[in-house]
């Protein structure tokens, strides 16, 4: 059985970004005086530690982009071309620069701290997000945080949530706590609940969604459910209906597994995408009337909360050293709470034309 940090492959994804996300390793801008030259020769000249054959294979695999477009080996670079080498693993330079970013800390002791992450904050540096992340804030506030997987740039992180998901994260401050908490996630002994506003109504009060999750065959940047189990990893999500507003519902979710985008892809799979989740189709009117006033109401909600309506509401676990069972809860942030009030008012005072 896997133990401690070695067990991370299963639980690290949580509701966060894919573990297979892409990273920019190199970015080169072609000089204005550069004569036309095959892209593989150009890169071979400038990256002497990389063999010509390896570079050609990277180009054929689509890992080299010129002006954000994949190219063939025969492409000839031109002045001012922007060349990127993008690979599926982090670049070797794992330096994290501390940034003085305020943190909402709900609890802290010598072993761990509980952070209430604001929406819009990326958890850790990656392609396109080298600064302004939770990790940048952590290394500023707390020196000596443990790292995960041989120094990879995730100091203190035991799990993660998406950029636009708000709510609770636990951060390990010692190697022992990191190993202990990692094992709890792997054993599924962590209690986690999420709140989400989803499209549609439900006949039942509670339910369970199952289905293997893996990368979509149509779009590698998103996840998909493979109900027959032919691909991916098993995933189970339980839900409870908390409030009904006719065209949308507020749900509480608990996870048996921690797959990438699990709640988001499971709710889409059953026809109830998360409200304003652009990646999984929730950012358009999916339920309701054809009246212009209603469509404008939904657009106003999108503007009030320009992100998906998903919040990591609570987290319960056993303290690594004291053995005490701890539980933390985070209230809905202002934008989420505001949208709920708008839907409550709408359901209460539905326009006469819709009756």
N, C-alpha and C positions, 0 to 999 in steps of 0.2 A: 504493500500500500504506500502511495506517495505521502511524504510528510513535509510539513513546513513550507519553506519557500519553493521547494521542488514541485509542490502541488499547484503552483500558480497558473499553469496552463488552462485549468478548468475554470477557476473562479475570477481571474483577473478581469475578464471582459465585462462582467457585471452588466449594467445597462449602459456601459460606456462605448467608446469608439472601438472599431475592430482592432484585434491584435495584429492584423495583417495590413495595417494602414501603410501608406507609402511615405517615404522620406526623401527629401532632396539632399543628395550627397555633394553635388557640385553644380555650380552655376557659372558659366563663362560667357562673356560678351565679346564677340569677334571684333577685332580692331578695325578701324575705318580704312586702314591701308592694306587689309588682308586680301590677297588674291584668292580666287576661288580654289577650294581644296576639298577633297572628299572628307566627309565628317569623321570617318574612322581614323584617317591619317592625321587630321587636325587634332583630335583628342589624344591620339597616341603620342603626338609630339609634346603635348602639354601635360599629360599624365604619365610620366615615364615609368611609374611603378606598375602600370596596367599593361598586360600584353595586348598586341594587336588582335589576336584571335578572341581574347576575352571581350575586348571592346566591340568587335563585330557581333559577337553573340548577344551582347547587351542591346545593341541597336536592333538586331533582328527580333529580340524579345519585347521591343517597345519601351525599354527603360531609358532611352535617350530621346529627348524632345527638343525640337528647334522651334522657337517662338510658340511654345505650348502645343506643338503638333508632333506626333511621331513621324519619323522619317526612315527612309531606306539607307542602306550602307552607301549607296551610290550618290546620296545627296551631297551637293557641294555648298559649303558654307559661304556666306556673303558678309560683307561689312555690316556691323551692328546686329547680326543674328544673336539671339539669346539662347544658349544651349544649356539644358538641364540634364543631369543624370539622376534618375529617380529609382530607388530600389526599395524592397519590402522590409528592410531592416534599418535600424538607426545608424547614422554615420558614426564613425569612431570617436569624433570629438564630442564628448558627453559633458562638456563644461556647462554648468548652469549658473547663470548670473543672478545674484540676489536682487530683488526689487522690493521696494517699500510699498507693498500693496496691503491695504487693511484686510484683516481676517475676522470673521464672525465666529469666535471660539465659544462653544457652549460648555466645554469641560476640558480640564487639563490636569494631569499629574505627571509624575516622573516617567511613566511608561507610555502614555498615549495622549492624544487630544482629539476632541470632536469638533469638526468644522461644519458650519452651515454655509454651503457654497451658494453664491449668488448666481442667478441665471446669466449666461453670456461669458462666464469664466471657463476657459479651457483648463483641464486638470493638470496635464503635463505637456512639456514641449514636444512638438512633432512637426511634420511638414506643414509649413504655413503658419505655425504658431511657436516661434522661438522665444517669445517673451510674453509677459502679462499673464502667465499661468499661475495656477495654485502652487505648483512646485517652486516657481520663482519666488513667490511670497513666503513659502515655507523655509527655504534656505536663507532668506533674509532674517526671519524671526527666530529661527532655531538652528543653531550650528550643530553639526555632528549627527544629523538624522541618518538612519541606516538606509542603504540602497538595496534595490531588488535586482536579482539576476546579474551578478558579476559587475556591479557598478553602473548598470543601465540607469538612465536619467529619470528615475521615479523615486526619489528619496522619501522614505516614510510611507509610501502609498501601499495600501493593502487591497484596495478596490478602487473603482472609479465610476463616474457617471458622465453623461454627455455634456458637452458645452452648454446646451440650452436647457438642461435639466437642473433644477435647483434642489437643494436639500442636503442631507446629512452624509458626511464621510468620516471614517475613523482613520487617524494617522498614527502610525507606530513611531515611537521616539527611541526605541532600543531594538537591537537585533533580536533579542529574546521575544519581545512583544510582537515583532513583525512575524516571526516564525509561528508563534502561538496563534495569532489572529488569522494568519494564512491557513493554518490547519482547520480552524473553525469554519472559514468560508468553504474550504474543500469538503469538510464533513457535512456541510449544510446545516450547521447548528447555530448559525447567525439568523436572527429574526429581522427581516426587512419588510417594510410596507411602502408602497408608492401610491400616490393619488394621481389620477389622470382624468381629464375631461375627454370623453370620446364621442364620436358621432353615433347617433342612433339610440334606440330604447331597447330594453331587454325584457323578455317575458319572465325570466327567472330572477331570483334575488342573488343567487350565487352560481358560480360555474367554474369549470376548469378547461384550460386550453392546452392541448398537447400537440407536438409536431416537431420533428427534427429541424434544426436551423443550420443553414450554411449560406455561403455566398450565393447570390442570385446568378442564374445561368445567363441572364440577359444583361445585368449590370453589376459588375464586380464590386462597386462601391456600396451596395446595399445588401441586406440579408433577405432570405426567403425561407418559407416553410416547405419542407418536403414530407408530406403527410405519410407517405408509404415507408419512410425510414431508409430510402435508398441513398441518401446523402446526409451529411452533417451530423450533429450531436443531438441527443434527446433533450427536450426542454419541456418543462411543465410550469404553467402559470395559473394561479388561482385568483379569482376576482369576486368582489362583493359590490353590489350596487348601493351607493350611499344616497344619491339624490337623482331624481328624474326630472328632466326639463322638456320632455316631449321629443325634441329633435337631437338633443345631446344628453349624456348621462355622466355623473361623477362617480367614479369607481375607485375602490381600494384594491391594490394588487399585492399578493405575496408570491415570492419566487421559490420554487424548489431547486431550480438550477440557475446559473448565472451566465447565460449566453449573450453574445453581442447583440444589442438592440432587442433583447428578448420581448419586453412588453410591447414595443413599437411594432415589431414584425408579427407577433401573435395577434394583436388587436386588428391589424390590417387583414390578417389571414381569415378572421371570422367576420370581416365586413364592418368593423367598427374602428377605423383609424383614429389615432389621437388628434384632437382638435388642433389645427394649425401646424401639424407635422408635415413640413414640405417634402421631406425625403420619402415618406410613405403615403402621400396622397391626401393628407388631412387638411391641407391649406386651401380648400375650396368648399363650396356649399355642397354637402353630400346628403343632407336630409332637410326637409322643410318645404315651404311653399314656393311658388313662382313670383310672389308679389315683390315689387321693387323695394318696399319698406323693409321686408324681411332680409333681403340680400344686403341692403345697406346696414342693417343691424349686425349681421355677421361680419361684414367688412370692418365695422367699428370695433367689434371684439378682436379681430385680427390686429388692428392697429393698437389697441390697448395692450395686448400681449403678443408682440411680434416674434413669437417663438412657440414651440410646442407646449401643450399644457400637461407637463409631467413633472412631478415633485417627489423626491425621496423623503417621505414623511417621517419614518422612524427607523431606529436601528437598535437591536438588542443583542448582547453578547456577554461572554464571561470574561471578566478582567484577567489578564494574563498572570498576574502575580498574587492578587488577593483572592481570586476564585469567586468574587462577588458577581452576581448577574446584574448587568447594567442595562438601562433602557433610556434612550434619548428620542425626543420628538421635536420636529420643526414645524412651525405654523406655515401655512401657505404664504408665499411672498405677495407683495401688494398687487402685482399685475394679475396673478392667478386669482386672488380673492376678488379683485375688481370685476373680472370677467364672469365669475360665478354669480356675483350680485346682479349683473346685467341679465344673465339668463334667468335668475330667479324672478326678477321683475317682468321679464318677457313672458315667462310661463304663467305668472300671476295675472298679468294684464294683456293677454294676447289680443291683438287688434281684431275688431269686429269682423273685418273682411275675411279673416282666416277661420272663423267659426263655422 
